[in-house]
Amino acid sequence: MSPRIRIALAALLFSTGGAAIKAADFSAWQIASLRSGVAAITLFVLVPGARRGFGWRPALVGVAYAATLVLFVLANRLTTSANTIYLQSTAPLYVLLLAPLLLRERIRRRDLPVIFAVLGGLALVLLGANPPSTTAPDPARGNIFAAMSGLSYALLLCGLRWLGRDGGADRGISAVLLGNLIACLAGLPMALPLGSHPVTAWGIILYLGIFQIAGAYLLVTSALRHVPAIEASLMLLVETAFNPFWAWLLLGEVPAMLALVGGGLIIGATILQAARSPGVVPTPDVV
């Protein structure tokens, strides 16, 4: 496949996470633990470099990734897929605010419109919470988890940039592998006992771990070196746009109008930020 097709396919795989998590006949903690366990095994087997970059720094970044993975699943089971992905997509706001402290990178005046746009989108998504439904039984609590996943995802992005400064590509993929392993082990006590589940439910777990996380991550990282950063960033936004679409198409879940407007603001701010930083290689969405 050409690099652009690989990125597009990866974005589509990422986008199926919300609907698949809702459809799986497991508890949220079981999905979080089993999905990450399968992904960790897949990356360990398929990526030799992931086994060479272990250390305390990748493990520290892996903790942020593990939190992102678990919070994403918990949020998806409680609120709509649209609210989950939109609130997690506020990560650029937190990155801009955390960068001076963690990376010694100053906030520029031209970043202020992005900050205000994401804040406006965040407020609209929170105000546009749907009433409880079958696929979103506790939107208020789910929105809190989703907003927390935006913060932990920002910490992951800062951590990957921190690791990348040493020029060690293996450390980044090791952090992803360790993050999945940590998420699996952290969620396991709440996941047991597993109980009895249909074959289709186990198939969804295997799909989530092998394809939606590990496979999509390998597709996009293998293509990034061949595609301009701004183009790759925009193509990866397919994930944010299509995540609510799959939940609507497969599960009949309809997000609130305010949430859609807020999500549009957040996506627009992300596009603006990407356009202003064309030389920065985007980090793939790995949830």
C-alpha positions, 0 to 999 in steps of 0.5 A: 500500500502507498503511504497515504493509503496506509495513513487513511486505513490507520485513521479508519481503524482508529475511528472504529474504537468507540463503536467496538468498545460499546458493542463488546459483551464485556465490562469496561475494565475487562475491555480495557485490560484485555484489549491492551493485553492483546495489543502488547503481545502483538507489538512485542511479536511484530516489532523487534525495536519495541523490545530494545528500548526498555528503560525508566523513561519509556516506562514513565511515558507508558504510564501516561499512555496506559491512563489514556487507554483505560480512560478512553474505554471507561468514557466510551462505555458511559457517554457517547462516542462523539463526546469521548473523542471530542473531549480527548481531542482537547489534548492540543490545549493541554500540550500548549499549557504543559509545554513550558513546564515539561519541555521548556517550550514557550507559548507563542502569541499565535497559539492563543486563538487555538487555546480559546477555540479548544476551550470554547469547543470543550465548553460546548461539548460539556454543555451538550450532554445527552440524557442517559441512554442504552449506549451512554448510561452516565454521560456526566461521569463519562465526560469527566473520564473523557476530559481526563483522557485528553489530559493524559493524552497530552502528557503522552504526547509531551512524553513522546516528544521528550523521548524523541529528543534523544533520537531513540525511535525504539524508546517511543514504540517501547513506551507504547508497548509498555503502556499497553502492558501497564493498562492490561495489568492495572485493569486486571484486578477489576476485570476478574473473574471474566465470566462467560462471553460469546465468541463474537465478544472475544472476536471484538477484543482480538480486533481491538487489540490486533487491528484497532491499536497495534495494526493501525499504529504500525500502519501510520508510523511506517508511513509518516516518513514518506508523507508531509507532516501537515498532510498526515495530521489532516488525514489522521483527523478522519479518526475524530470525524468518523468515530461518532459516525460508526456509533451512529451507523452501527448502534444508532447513537446520536450525539447532541447538536452542541457536542457536534458544534463543539467538536467542530471547533476542536477539530478546526483548532487542531487543523489550525495548529497543524497548519502553523507547525508544518515541520512537526511530525504528527504523533499517531492517535494510539487509543 
